[in-house]
Amino acid sequence: MANSNTQAANDAAKRIVQHFQSQGFARITEALIIQIHHIGAARSVIDEAFEVAQEQDKAPPVSKFFEIRPYGHYAEFRSFAEATSALKSDFTATLLSSIPRLFFDPAPVVIDDPLASGTKYDVIMKLRDSVNGYAVVILLNDPDSSFLDYVGTRPGSDWQNVMGDFEIAAASLGDVLDL
């Protein structure tokens, strides 16, 4: 049986999915809530390490500076255990590279990987500022397509307009959801 914190986080993940579906992003069917814990080094050191990794076309050194803990989950197509076991493969390099920004920048922060598809996460966002050494972050997934496909579903839209709409939906979520 899940404890009350786990159940509350799972309920929050379900409300997140329902919120984005009601805002016109109907194909988003998964939310994974994670905690990002800062485990060392100043931001300038972290940013430099991430830049060097990117220049060398290597994976960002996330585990050297941060610990990622799955916290809550909702999906119409897979369980929490399945999502957490696939987290390393489903967390794209684009989103992983944004971990320092997510942790250190003031909320709201919304970062997308428009080319993510399948079980890979399309969007990562932080709705509240980091406190006590950790940030609560939400990963969203549209398993049927890439997030870029939303451009085609919105006549007259371009990527900036779609992301603007998404950021408005994310900001409104912050007002109704307490993680």
C-alpha positions as CSV (number, residue, x, y, z in Angstrom):
1,M,0.0,0.0,0.0
2,A,1.3,3.4,-0.9
3,N,2.0,5.9,1.8
4,S,0.0,9.2,1.9
5,N,2.9,11.3,0.4
6,T,3.2,8.9,-2.5
7,Q,-0.6,8.9,-3.1
8,A,-0.7,12.7,-2.9
9,A,2.1,13.0,-5.5
10,N,0.4,10.5,-7.7
11,D,-2.9,12.4,-7.4
12,A,-1.0,15.6,-8.3
13,A,0.5,14.0,-11.4
14,K,-3.0,12.9,-12.5
15,R,-4.3,16.5,-12.0
16,I,-1.3,17.8,-14.0
17,V,-2.2,15.5,-17.0
18,Q,-5.9,16.5,-16.7
19,H,-5.0,20.2,-16.6
20,F,-2.9,20.1,-19.8
21,Q,-5.5,17.9,-21.5
22,S,-8.2,20.5,-20.7
23,Q,-5.9,23.3,-22.0
24,G,-5.8,21.8,-25.5
25,F,-2.8,19.4,-25.1
26,A,-5.1,16.3,-25.2
27,R,-2.3,13.8,-26.1
28,I,-0.3,14.5,-23.0
29,T,-1.0,11.3,-21.0
30,E,1.9,11.1,-18.6
31,A,3.4,13.2,-15.8
32,L,6.3,12.2,-13.7
33,I,7.1,14.3,-10.7
34,I,10.7,14.2,-9.6
35,Q,12.8,15.9,-6.9
36,I,16.2,17.3,-8.0
37,H,18.6,17.5,-5.0
38,H,21.7,19.6,-5.3
39,I,24.6,17.7,-3.9
40,G,27.5,20.0,-4.5
41,A,29.5,22.7,-6.3
42,A,28.7,26.3,-7.1
43,R,26.5,27.1,-10.1
44,S,29.4,28.5,-12.1
45,V,31.3,25.2,-11.7
46,I,28.2,23.2,-12.7
47,D,27.5,25.3,-15.7
48,E,31.1,25.0,-16.9
49,A,31.0,21.2,-16.5
50,F,27.7,21.0,-18.5
51,E,29.1,23.3,-21.2
52,V,32.3,21.2,-21.5
53,A,30.2,18.0,-21.8
54,Q,28.1,19.6,-24.5
55,E,31.1,20.8,-26.5
56,Q,32.6,17.3,-26.3
57,D,29.2,15.7,-27.3
58,K,29.1,13.8,-24.0
59,A,26.3,13.2,-21.6
60,P,25.9,16.0,-19.0
61,P,27.5,15.2,-15.6
62,V,24.1,15.2,-13.8
63,S,25.0,12.6,-11.1
64,K,28.1,14.5,-10.1
65,F,26.1,17.5,-9.0
66,F,22.5,16.4,-8.6
67,E,20.4,13.5,-7.4
68,I,17.1,12.8,-9.1
69,R,14.4,11.0,-7.1
70,P,11.1,10.0,-8.7
71,Y,8.3,11.3,-6.5
72,G,4.9,10.8,-8.1
73,H,3.5,9.5,-11.4
74,Y,0.4,9.2,-13.6
75,A,0.1,7.6,-17.0
76,E,-2.5,6.0,-19.0
77,F,-0.1,3.5,-20.5
78,R,2.6,2.6,-17.9
79,S,3.1,2.2,-14.2
80,F,5.3,4.2,-11.8
81,A,7.8,1.2,-11.7
82,E,7.9,1.1,-15.5
83,A,8.5,4.8,-15.8
84,T,11.2,4.9,-13.1
85,S,13.0,1.9,-14.6
86,A,13.0,3.7,-18.0
87,L,13.9,7.1,-16.6
88,K,17.5,7.1,-17.9
89,S,16.5,6.3,-21.4
90,D,13.4,8.5,-21.4
91,F,15.1,11.6,-20.0
92,T,16.5,13.1,-23.2
93,A,19.9,14.8,-23.4
94,T,18.2,18.2,-24.1
95,L,16.2,17.9,-20.9
96,L,19.1,16.6,-18.9
97,S,21.2,19.5,-20.0
98,S,18.6,21.8,-18.5
99,I,18.9,20.4,-14.9
100,P,21.1,23.3,-13.6
101,R,18.8,25.9,-15.0
102,L,15.8,24.0,-13.5
103,F,17.4,23.9,-10.1
104,F,18.9,27.4,-9.9
105,D,16.6,29.7,-12.0
106,P,13.6,31.2,-10.4
107,A,10.2,29.6,-11.3
108,P,8.5,29.2,-13.6
109,V,10.9,27.4,-15.9
110,V,9.6,25.4,-18.9
111,I,12.0,23.5,-21.2
112,D,10.9,21.4,-24.2
113,D,12.5,18.8,-26.4
114,P,10.3,19.1,-29.5
115,L,11.9,16.0,-31.1
116,A,11.2,13.7,-28.2
117,S,8.8,10.9,-29.2
118,G,7.5,7.6,-27.8
119,T,8.2,7.2,-24.1
120,K,10.8,10.0,-24.1
121,Y,9.7,13.1,-22.1
122,D,8.7,16.1,-24.2
123,V,8.7,18.8,-21.5
124,I,10.2,19.5,-18.1
125,M,9.1,22.3,-15.9
126,K,9.5,23.8,-12.5
127,L,6.5,25.7,-11.1
128,R,7.9,26.7,-7.7
129,D,11.3,28.0,-6.7
130,S,13.8,25.5,-5.2
131,V,13.9,25.2,-1.4
132,N,16.0,23.4,1.1
133,G,18.4,22.0,-1.5
134,Y,15.8,20.5,-3.9
135,A,13.5,21.4,-6.7
136,V,10.2,19.7,-7.5
137,V,10.1,19.3,-11.3
138,I,7.5,17.8,-13.6
139,L,8.2,15.7,-16.8
140,L,5.4,15.5,-19.3
141,N,5.0,13.0,-22.1
142,D,2.9,12.6,-25.2
143,P,3.7,9.0,-26.1
144,D,2.0,9.1,-29.5
145,S,4.2,11.8,-31.1
146,S,6.7,14.5,-30.6
147,F,5.7,17.7,-29.0
148,L,6.5,19.4,-32.3
149,D,3.4,17.7,-33.8
150,Y,1.3,20.2,-31.8
151,V,2.2,22.8,-34.3
152,G,0.4,20.9,-37.0
153,T,-2.7,20.6,-34.9
154,R,-3.1,24.3,-34.3
155,P,-3.9,26.1,-37.6
156,G,-1.8,29.3,-38.1
157,S,0.5,28.4,-35.2
158,D,4.2,28.2,-35.1
159,W,6.5,26.7,-32.4
160,Q,6.8,29.9,-30.4
161,N,3.0,30.3,-30.3
162,V,2.5,26.7,-29.2
163,M,5.2,27.0,-26.5
164,G,3.6,30.3,-25.4
165,D,0.3,28.6,-25.0
166,F,2.0,25.8,-23.1
167,E,3.8,28.2,-20.8
168,I,0.4,30.0,-20.1
169,A,-1.1,26.6,-19.3
170,A,1.9,25.8,-17.0
171,A,1.6,29.1,-15.2
172,S,-2.1,28.6,-14.6
173,L,-1.3,25.1,-13.2
174,G,1.0,26.6,-10.6
175,D,-1.9,28.6,-9.2
176,V,-4.1,25.5,-8.6
177,L,-1.6,22.8,-7.7
178,D,0.4,22.7,-4.5
179,L,3.3,20.2,-4.7
